[in-house]
Amino acid sequence: MRADPVSFQARADAALADPTLKLAIDRTTGTAERKRAAALADFPQFAAARERGKRIKDHVVAHLDHYLAEFERHAVASGAQVHWAATADEASRIVVELCRQAGARRVTRVKSMLGEEIGLPHALDEAGFERVETDLAEHIVQLGGDRPSHIVWPSMHRTREQVSAMFKRAHRVPHRDETIEAMVDSARRELRDKFLSADVAISGANFLVADTGATCTVTNEGNAELTTSPPRVHIVTAGIEKLVPSTAHAFALLRLLVRSATGAELTQYTTFHCGPRQPGDRDGPQAFHIVLVDNGRTRMLAQPDMREMLRCIRCGACMNHCVVFRQLGGHAYGGTYPGPMGAVLTPVFDGLDKSRDLPHACTLNGKCREVCPVDIPLPTLLRGWRDRSWREGLEPATMRFGLGVFAFVASRPALYRLGMSAAVRAMRLFGRGGWVRGMPGLGAWTRHRDFPAPARKTFMAMLDAGDDGRAGGRR
């Protein structure tokens, strides 16, 4: 999916001005953070499991050609048909053509960020198919005409009050009680017959198992299993980096994925699909297609500074703990993937010239790497994009001039101290109740939040005077 043409600054400003969005984000990410912490407290082997997960992914990435060939061989032996797509557009064309060959009218889709990445929802709509999103959160996104705002909770930008109003407008038999259970029942009534009458099912894959040719999908609702069993045709779209050597390796990564994503030990449903229905099977599709998508992944493989991003298992922990994401939400990032991982991946998919603001939307506090279950050095990768943006001349002239002035002043200690002392005094003039409001030049900071007033002395002044700052404090 192409990046939003609206600038990052405009999207961020709109997000910061929306108090309802902040409420929705806080509800979801706060719960996710607490559940993950509790899950890891009960899993003392996490550090060892994390190191093993990192080694598994690094091994696969280093031998990707071998495991791709092995996976294709075993998938074909199971009766599946494997298709290769170099780009997002090619992947979408393959899926649309397979739906046409099946004579499909109604197509059900399981939540898949890879599907969003290749623009599949739009492609299916353009081709005239009735597209039914079967994940509850994706159903909400579809009704609202939105894009997913999180890779695990796509509708986290919506409050339950907004969802209630949406269901009452759209569902044939809407809920009466204002409870989550009643709203889920309403969605179930709306979707159940569509599950059973679909011609084609489309899903993603959390893992591709090389030594069996199976695909692995994890869900908490059971919609993936109900979606993929009744239709005549099942199509899986997956990035080539999803490979693992064996089922045992898949379960080793599942122990990390689920705890990091939802704070559970296992999801409610973990399903392995291996080929179409065989003689004696009670259900399953008549045809099983797997579309393996590159879309920049081999390009990342060839870049040592980006290769580590191919370890990502799409758990969403980095965004749940990101101080920037928790202020802005996912839509502000503009691309398919939000948060720290999106700030690394979007320049790969859409070009750094179109997304240079995203690597700068980071405090580099390192929390994202701390919680990553496969130890991806996200701050380092983001700094790499910043360096490249500077080298390629993509930074605005005002930024380059400002940094030039700062470098000139910072390299002259006396001038730097004089400037800092003047700035501290100026900010204190605008300080009220410990905060700075309305100071010229700080409009971007104070438009949606306050700026903390500085201490009475600069750090260097306190150091020179042997002052620990406690006497002065803040005004």
Secondary structure as UniProt FT lines:
FT   HELIX           8..16
FT   HELIX           19..41
FT   TURN            44..45
FT   HELIX           46..62
FT   HELIX           64..77
FT   TURN            78..79
FT   STRAND          81..85
FT   HELIX           88..101
FT   TURN            102..103
FT   STRAND          106..109
FT   HELIX           113..117
FT   TURN            118..119
FT   HELIX           120..126
FT   TURN            127..128
FT   STRAND          130..133
FT   HELIX           136..144
FT   TURN            154..157
FT   HELIX           160..170
FT   HELIX           180..197
FT   STRAND          200..203
FT   STRAND          207..209
FT   TURN            210..213
FT   STRAND          214..219
FT   HELIX           223..228
FT   STRAND          233..239
FT   HELIX           240..242
FT   STRAND          243..244
FT   HELIX           247..262
FT   STRAND          269..273
FT   TURN            279..280
FT   STRAND          287..293
FT   TURN            295..296
FT   HELIX           297..301
FT   TURN            304..306
FT   HELIX           307..311
FT   HELIX           317..320
FT   TURN            323..324
FT   HELIX           325..328
FT   HELIX           331..333
FT   HELIX           339..350
FT   HELIX           352..355
FT   HELIX           357..360
FT   HELIX           367..371
FT   TURN            373..374
FT   HELIX           378..391
FT   TURN            392..393
FT   HELIX           397..410
FT   HELIX           413..429
FT   STRAND          431..432
FT   TURN            433..434
FT   STRAND          435..436
FT   TURN            440..441
FT   HELIX           443..446
FT   STRAND          451..452
FT   HELIX           459..465
FT   TURN            470..472
//
